[in-house]
Amino acid sequence: MFFKKFAISTIGVTSIFVVGLGFFSPDQFSKLGEIENVFKDPEPVNSLSGRIGSDGPILVVKIDDTPPAHPQAGLEDADVVYIEQVEGGLTRLAAVFSSTIPTVIGPVRSARISDIEILEQFGRVAFAYSGAQKKLLPVIGAANLENLGAQRQSREIYTNDPLRSAPTAMMLQAQTLMQKVKEQQLPVAISKNVGWNFAESFDTGTAIASAKVSWPANSYDAVWSNLKKRWLLSHKGVPNISASGVHLAASTFVIQIVSITPSEYGDKFGGVTPFTATVGSGSGYILRDGKYISALWDRPTPESGTAWKTTSGETIPFAPGQIWIALTDKEPVFTPIPSKIPADAPSAAAK
C-alpha cells in the first residue's frame, strides 16, 4: 500500500512539473539558464589582462622589434606588451606573460635601463634577456628581478633558430625555463592587479578608424576591427603577423606619453641608450571598443601600479584581453571614421 501511494504521489508531482513547464516560452527557458549560470563558480580571470585564465608566475622577455626579427614568436600569448624606445630611435618589446607560457618566445635581445623601472610594479618577475651593456649588468643583478638572462642559462633554454640570422636568431624555450623556476623554487611573483581594472564596455570616447604611434625610427598602426573587436597592429606599415600566423592585436591599446632622455648607458657602436620615465604622472590615450579616450596616468612610486583616469577624474577600465602599451614622447595621429555619402548624393562626375 505504501509503495502504491508513493508511486501515485511521484506521478502527480511529475505531472505538475511537466504541466508547469508548458507555461514557459523558449525565451523563458533561456532566462532559466541564465539564472542557473549565476550559481556556477565564475571562471578565473587573469589580473593583468582580464583574460579567462588563472594568475601565475610572471615571465618577462625582451624581444627584438626590428624588421629582420619579424615574425616574432609567442607574442600572441602575452598578457601585456610594452613598446619602448632604444638606441637610434628603434623600439624593443618587453612582453609580460602569466596566464599562458608559450613553448617558444623570441627573438630574444638585450635588456635596457628602462626595463628595471617599468617592471618593478609587477614585483620580482622572471626576467629573460640575451645580455646587456657591461656597465648595466650589475645594476640588473641588484634590481628586484629574478635574473635569468642567457649568460646564466644553458643552451637548452636559450637556443638558436637555424632559419634565422644573428642577432635575431636567439629563441627562449620558455616552458623549460619556467619549469626550472618551479623546480628551484625561485621567488618569482604571481600576477596581481597593477593599477588598471577591466569592464566589458565604457561609454566615454571618440570613435576612430585607426591610430599611428611613432618613434624616430619606427612606427605602429592600430586599426580597429569590428569583426574581431580588437586593434589589429601593423609594424612600420606592414601587418604584424606572428610566427604562428596570428595577426597580433590588442583589446586595449595604451599610448602613454612619457619623458625619454639620454641615460649614462650606451651600445657598443657608441649609441646612447635612452631612459624612459614611467614613474610620475602624465597624459596619454586609452584605445578600446573602436574609440580613444584622452587620459591621465599616475604612478607615484616604482612599486605602485599605473592608474588611468579620464581628464575629469573617472577611472578608465581596460577591455578584457591582451594589452599593448606604447611608451612614447610623441603625440599619436588618429584617423577619424570616414563619413558615409548618402546614396542619393550626386557624385563629382555627375556635376
Secondary structure, DSSP 8 states (H G I E B T S, - for coil): -HHHHHHHHHHHHHHHHHHHHTT--HHHHHHHHHHHHHTS----B-TTT--BS---B-EEEEEE-SGGG-S-BSGGG-SEEEEEE-GGG-EEEEEEESS---SEEB-B----HHHHHHHGGG-SEEEE-S---TTTHHHHHHSSEEE--GGGS-TTTEEE-TTS-TTS-EEEEHHHHHHHHHHTT----B----S--B-S-----EEEEEEEEEETTEEEEEEEETTTTEEEEEETTEE-B-TTS-B-EESEEEEEE-EEEEEEEE-TTS-EEEEEE-SEEEEEEEEETTEEEEEEEEE-STTS--EEEETTS-B--B-SS-EEEEEESS--EEEE------TTS--GGG-
